[in-house]
Amino acid sequence: MDCPICGGPSTLDERHPEVRLGHCTRCGHRFSQVKPGVAMEPYDAAYFEETHRNWFSHPNLALFEQIARLVDREPTPGSLIDVGCGNGALLHYLSGRSASSPVALTGVDLAANGPEAGIEFIQGDIFLLDIARQFSIVVSLMTIEHIADIRGFVRRLRALARPGGLVVINTINDDSTLYMAARMLRRFGVVLSPSNASIADTTCTISAGLRCPNCSKPRGCGRPA
Ligand SMILES: [Zn+2]
């Protein structure tokens, strides 16, 4: 498989029972391809309440607070959209944070949320939704690794940001010590997490996706990326 980011050659690991794991030898991007006959994980109420209950019971409050401080730095009135907001944990955090600057909060997800006072929830596919607005802050947490068209997704996030706006993306750090340990243990049959049909990713992928092709700088030169 060619790398979906740079088109470079990749090595393939076939040992995972559900996916073929690719690792680009040129840019380091990790990606996956679901093996034939493997069903994608259902994205329903059980996803939040049962399958990944531990994850959703322990939101990353330190990260939420970091984003809240970015909100505080915005000239008012600010606006923030969380793309792939899941059960709305970040938006609830920002909504309930009394010290925060006033900010209009919007969340988009395939799953339904709300209605809720102070938060606008939109259900649907961000690639198909017609959101004819721009926001001062565009956030997408732990979502990009589930998206096949990474460059298209990043372009969509950029389009949602108003000129000079901020785009905040986080994802799995597949190069972290924890993930390296998990891969090693998996070889001996020890599975640390229910690795499902998600697309592995790396932090460098984000910077590659955001880099302007005209000037190669993450903030770009103002020309369309
Ligand atoms: Zn690559």
Boltz pocket constraint, residues with backbone or C-beta under 6 A from the ligand:
constraints:
  - pocket:
      binder: B
      contacts: [[A, 3], [A, 4], [A, 5], [A, 6], [A, 7], [A, 8], [A, 9], [A, 24], [A, 25], [A, 26], [A, 27], [A, 28], [A, 29]]
      max_distance: 6.0
